[in-house]
């Protein structure tokens, strides 16, 4: 089972593991655009962090920075770890 978003996120993670970051980038973007409700409150932030990493691996620095900034904007005040991850997401 699982939602379309869950499947897209699994496929994106698999693409990163297979060293196909461009595919992962498309899948993370698709997961963010789906209208399904998020089952995890940190899901939108974490997905943007993953998108930032995939963009960086694909050589899309502008996309990586935009996704990291989006993740930082969504990081809840009680989750400074996510804010720190956003700050480091585009590091090699």
C-alpha positions, -999 to 999 in steps of 0.1 A, spaced: 0 0 0 9 36 4 0 69 -11 13 83 -44 36 105 -24 51 76 -5 58 58 -37 73 88 -53 96 93 -23 106 57 -23 114 59 -60 134 91 -55 155 75 -27 161 45 -49 172 68 -77 197 85 -55 211 51 -45 214 42 -81 233 74 -88 205 89 -109 201 123 -92 183 139 -121 155 113 -118 154 117 -81 151 154 -85 120 150 -107 105 125 -83 110 147 -52 94 176 -71 65 154 -81 61 143 -44 60 179 -33 33 188 -59 9 160 -50 -23 172 -32 -23 143 -7 -20 153 29 13 148 45 13 120 72 45 134 88 46 170 100 83 173 90 76 156 56 76 188 34 108 200 51 125 166 48 115 162 12 129 196 3 161 186 21 163 155 0 155 175 -31 183 199 -23 208 170 -20 195 154 -53 199 188 -71 234 192 -57 243 157 -69 229 165 -103 249 197 -105 219 220 -102 233 244 -76 204 269 -81 178 242 -75 198 229 -45 199 264 -29 162 270 -36 152 237 -21 174 242 10 160 277 15 125 262 12 134 235 38 148 262 61 115 282 58 95 251 68 117 239 97 97 241 128 112 261 158 114 229 178 135 212 151 168 230 150 183 199 135 163 204 103 174 240 101 210 228 104 205 202 77 191 229 54 222 250 60 244 221 51 223 205 23 244 219 -6 278 211 9 298 186 -11 
